[in-house]
């Protein structure tokens, strides 16, 4: 983490409720924005010094981030930021495309007006958001709310872990292509409209297209060749050529 100023990512409007929440929010924003790149060591004493807190809330925040998959603990090294990997990315989206359509089909029949209104409120907040890291976090919340409406606890449990890790890929891609946020917002509006009409087929079609477009955007943004637009169906052999993209 040498030379990285994590204080630079503190939101101006960020409310410091507890030291733990403050550290967690700051580190999460730094990771999702790329200020803390993949493989960066997260030394508790250094973080505590930069954020003017004790090491206790830092240790707690690192554990929370590890539970989300954004941080990994390595023997003899300690906590490090999770590095991006093409093979992992494709596996994540294979899981999402297998389970999220099932969840959205269930949600179409079960979502309540209150749940739909809450998801719509998050979508509207996203339309006003210009910070890629914050948008990615809201995006995770939005999809999580729709899965909760499906009332499928096992599906939701699996997808939560997958989407937590996927958020770091989405945020990195948005840093390079902020225009993707506007596209994502439009797709979310279309999805909400289909849910409001109880049109499961339409909602599922929109969701699958949304996931495919997101994967293409992430692959394009993280490709070593910015002119290339890798297919979401890239082979594992191609993926292995670039194991780490940060």
N, C-alpha and C positions, 0 to 999 in steps of 0.2 A: 504493500500500500504506500510505499515510499513516493513522496512527491504529489500524492493525491489529496486535494483539499475538498473533503466531503462537505464542509460547511457551505460551499458554493451552491449546493443543490437544495438548501433549506428553503422551503416556500415562504414567501413574505407573509402570507396569511396563516402560516402554520401555527396552530395553537399548542402550546406545550402543556398538556394535561398532566402527564406523568413523565418522569425521566425515561422510563422504559418505552413508552409510546413515541416519545420524541426521537429516541435513538433508532427505534424500529422504522419509523416513517422516513427518517433521513437516510438511513442505509438502504432501505428498499428503493427509494427514489434514485439514489446514486447508482444502484445496480441496474435498475430498469432503464435509466437514461444513458448508461454506458460510462458514466463518470468513474465508476469502479468496474474495470473490464474483467472479462473471464480470466480466472487464474490468479487474480490479485489476492494477496494475503490480507487478512483482516485481523490485525493485531489489536487486541483489546485495549492495551494501555495507550496506543496511539489514537484510537478512536475516542477513548474517554477524554484524552487531553484535548483533542480538536473540538469536541462537543461540550467540554467543561462539565462532565458528569463523572461519577465513579465507574469502576469496571463492572459493578453488579448489573446495572441496566443494559450495559453493552453485551454482557454474557447472555442475559435473558433474550435480548433482541436477536442475537446470532442464533440461538436455539430456535426461535420462532421462524427465522428466515430459512434455517435448515429444514424445518418441517414443511415449508412451502417448496423446497427444492431449489431455492435461489442461492443457497450457501451449502457447501459440503465441508465436512471435517475430515482431515487427512492425518494419518499417523506421522508424527515427527514434524508436521507443518502447521497444523491447527486449521482454523477456518479460512476457506478461500472462496471466492466468487465462482459460481458454476460457469464453466466454459460452454459456449455454444457448439453444437455438433450436428452436422447434416443428417446422419443416420438417426440420431435421437429425435430430431425435429420431425422427420417423416414418420417415425413410429408414433410420436405423439398425435400427429394428425390422422394417422390410420385409426387410432383408438377413438379420437374425437368423431371422425366420420362414421364409425361403427355405432357409437353409443348416443351421440347427441341427436341424430334423427329419431331414434327410439324415444328419447326423453321429450323431444318437442311434440311428437305425436301424442304422447300421454298428456303433455301440458295443454295441448289444444282442447282436449275434452275436459280438463280439470281446472284450468286456471280461473280464478275468481276475478270479478271486476276490480277488487282492491289490489290483488297481485298484479293485474295488468296495468293499473294506474301507477303502482310503485315502479314497475319496470319502465314505463313510459317516462316517469320523472327522471330516472337515471339516464335514459336515452337523451332527454332534453338537456341534461347537464353536460353530457358528452358533446353535444353540438356546440356548446359554448367553450369547451375546453381546447386549449391550444398546446398544452404541455404533453408530449408523447407519453412520458412515464405515467402521468396522472390519467391520461386517456386509457392507457393499457390497463391500469388498475380498475377503472370504472367499467371497462369492457369485460373484465373478469367478473365483476360484480353483476353486471347485466345478464350475462349468460348463466351465472349461478342462480340468479333469481328465477329464471325460466325453468331451470332444472328442478329447483325446489317446488315449483308449481306442478311438476309432473308427479309429485308424491311417490318417487321411486328412490328410496334411501340408498340402495346398493349402487344404482347407476350414478347417483349424485356423489357418493363417496369416492368412486373410482375417478369420475370426471374432475372432481375438485383437485386432486393431486396432479392430474394431467394438465389442467388449465393453469394451475399455479406456476408450473414450469414453463408452459407455453407463453405465459405473459412476458417473460424476459425476451423471447424471440420477437414477439409482436412489438414490444417497446423499441428494440434495436432497429427493427425495420422502419418504424415510424420516424425515428430520428433521421433516417436517410430519405424517407419519402413521406413527409407530413400530409401530402394530399390524400393518402390512403385513409386518413381519419374521416374526411368528408364522404368517401365512398362507403366506409363502414357505417357511418351515421345513416346514410340513405338505406343501406341494406337492413339496418335495425328497424327503421321506420316501416319498411315493407314487411318485415317479419311480424312486427306488432300488429299491423293491419290484418294480416292473415290470421293471427291468433284471435283478434277481436271478432272476426267473422267465423271462427271455429272451422277454418278451412285447413285441415291437417295436411292434405296433399300439397297445397300451396306453401304452407309454412315449412314443410320438410324440404321442398325443392329450393326455397329461398335459403334455408340454412345450409344445405349442402353446397350451393353455389358460393355462399358467404365463406365457408370454410376453405373451399378450393381457391378462391380469390385471395384469401388471407395467406394461405400457404405459398401461392405464387409470389405474392408481394414480399414475404419474408425471405424466400429463396433468392429472389432477385436482389433484394437489399443486402443480403449477406454473402452473395457470390463474389469471389475474387475478381471476376470480370463484370463490371457494372453494366456492360452492354448485353450481357447474356441474360436470358430469362428462363432459368431451369424449369423443367416440367415437374409438377407435383409427383409424377410417376417415375422420377429418376431412379436408376437402379442403385442397389447397395454398392456396387463396384464404383460407380461414379461418386457416390457419397463418401467412400473411404479416401478419395483423393484429397479431400479437405476435411480432416477430422475435426479440427478446432477452427472456428471462424472468428475468434477474438484473440 
